[in-house]
Amino acid sequence: MSKRILIPGLVVVLVLAAGCIGFVGPDPTVVQDSATRDISLSKGLVYNVNAEIQNDGSDGDVIVTARLIDEEKGFTRDQVSVQVFIPAGEIKRVSITLDGDVGRTYRHSVEVR
C-alpha cells in the first residue's frame, strides 16, 4: 500500500520541482509587432516586420514566425521563421523581411512557440 502512494507522490514532487527550477522552458509572448512596406530594386515589394518577444519562462530558444497574408484571397503569400535565444524575463526585438507582390494588399501576423 505504501508503494502505491510513494511512487505517485514522488512523481508529483519531481514535476513541481522541475517547474520551479525552470525545466519547463521558455514562455514567449508577442508584446508588440508592426510592419512597414518598402520597395526594393532587387525584390520588388517587401514588408519589414518587427516584433518584440517577451520570455516569461526560463532561458531558451524561441521560434518566431512571421506571415504575409493576402487580404483579398486569404492565402499566405510569404512566411519566414527564425530561431532566437531569449534569456528568462527579457524582451528580444526580432526583424523579419517578407516578400509581397506590387498591387496586392496584405496584412501580417507574428506567432511564437
C-alpha positions as CSV (number, residue, x, y, z in Angstrom):
1,M,0.0,0.0,0.0
2,S,2.8,2.5,0.9
3,K,4.5,1.8,-2.5
4,R,1.3,2.8,-4.3
5,I,1.3,6.2,-2.5
6,L,5.0,6.7,-2.6
7,I,5.5,6.5,-6.4
8,P,2.7,8.9,-7.4
9,G,3.9,11.2,-4.6
10,L,7.4,11.2,-6.0
11,V,6.2,11.9,-9.5
12,V,4.2,14.9,-8.2
13,V,7.2,16.2,-6.3
14,L,9.5,15.9,-9.4
15,V,7.1,17.6,-11.7
16,L,6.7,20.5,-9.2
17,A,10.4,20.8,-8.7
18,A,11.1,20.8,-12.4
19,G,8.7,23.7,-12.9
20,C,10.3,25.6,-10.1
21,I,13.8,25.3,-11.4
22,G,13.0,26.2,-15.0
23,F,12.8,22.9,-16.8
24,V,9.6,23.9,-18.5
25,G,11.5,26.1,-21.0
26,P,10.7,29.5,-22.4
27,D,7.2,31.0,-22.3
28,P,7.2,33.5,-25.2
29,T,4.6,36.1,-26.0
30,V,4.4,38.8,-28.7
31,V,4.4,42.1,-26.8
32,Q,4.3,44.3,-29.9
33,D,4.6,43.9,-33.7
34,S,4.5,46.2,-36.7
35,A,5.2,46.1,-40.4
36,T,6.4,48.7,-42.9
37,R,6.2,48.5,-46.7
38,D,9.2,49.2,-48.8
39,I,10.2,48.9,-52.5
40,S,13.4,47.0,-53.2
41,L,15.0,47.2,-56.6
42,S,16.1,43.6,-56.4
43,K,13.0,42.1,-54.8
44,G,10.1,44.5,-55.5
45,L,7.6,44.9,-52.7
46,V,8.9,43.9,-49.3
47,Y,7.5,44.1,-45.8
48,N,9.8,44.6,-42.8
49,V,8.1,43.0,-39.8
50,N,9.4,44.0,-36.4
51,A,8.3,42.2,-33.2
52,E,9.1,42.4,-29.6
53,I,9.0,38.9,-27.9
54,Q,8.9,38.6,-24.1
55,N,10.1,35.4,-22.4
56,D,8.2,34.8,-19.1
57,G,9.7,31.3,-18.8
58,S,13.3,30.1,-18.4
59,D,16.2,30.8,-20.8
60,G,15.8,29.1,-24.2
61,D,15.3,29.1,-27.9
62,V,12.1,30.5,-29.3
63,I,10.8,30.1,-32.9
64,V,9.3,33.4,-34.3
65,T,7.2,33.0,-37.4
66,A,6.0,36.0,-39.5
67,R,3.4,35.6,-42.2
68,L,2.3,37.9,-45.0
69,I,-1.4,37.2,-45.8
70,D,-3.2,38.4,-48.9
71,E,-6.2,40.4,-47.8
72,E,-8.4,39.6,-50.7
73,K,-7.7,35.9,-51.2
74,G,-6.7,35.0,-47.6
75,F,-3.7,32.9,-48.5
76,T,-0.2,33.2,-47.1
77,R,2.0,35.0,-49.6
78,D,5.2,34.6,-47.7
79,Q,6.3,33.0,-44.4
80,V,9.6,33.1,-42.6
81,S,10.6,31.5,-39.3
82,V,13.7,32.4,-37.2
83,Q,15.1,30.8,-34.0
84,V,16.3,33.2,-31.4
85,F,17.6,32.7,-27.9
86,I,15.8,34.8,-25.2
87,P,17.0,34.8,-21.6
88,A,14.4,34.4,-18.8
89,G,12.5,37.6,-18.2
90,E,13.9,39.5,-21.1
91,I,12.4,41.0,-24.3
92,K,14.1,40.5,-27.7
93,R,13.4,42.5,-30.8
94,V,13.2,40.4,-34.0
95,S,13.1,41.7,-37.6
96,I,12.0,39.6,-40.5
97,T,11.6,40.6,-44.2
98,L,8.7,39.2,-46.2
99,D,8.2,39.4,-50.0
100,G,4.9,40.7,-51.5
101,D,3.6,41.5,-54.9
102,V,3.0,45.0,-56.1
103,G,-0.7,45.9,-56.5
104,R,-1.8,43.5,-53.7
105,T,-2.9,44.4,-50.2
106,Y,-1.5,42.4,-47.3
107,R,-1.7,42.0,-43.5
108,H,0.9,40.4,-41.3
109,S,0.9,38.1,-38.4
110,V,3.6,37.1,-35.9
111,E,3.5,33.8,-33.8
112,V,5.9,32.4,-31.3
113,R,6.5,28.9,-30.0
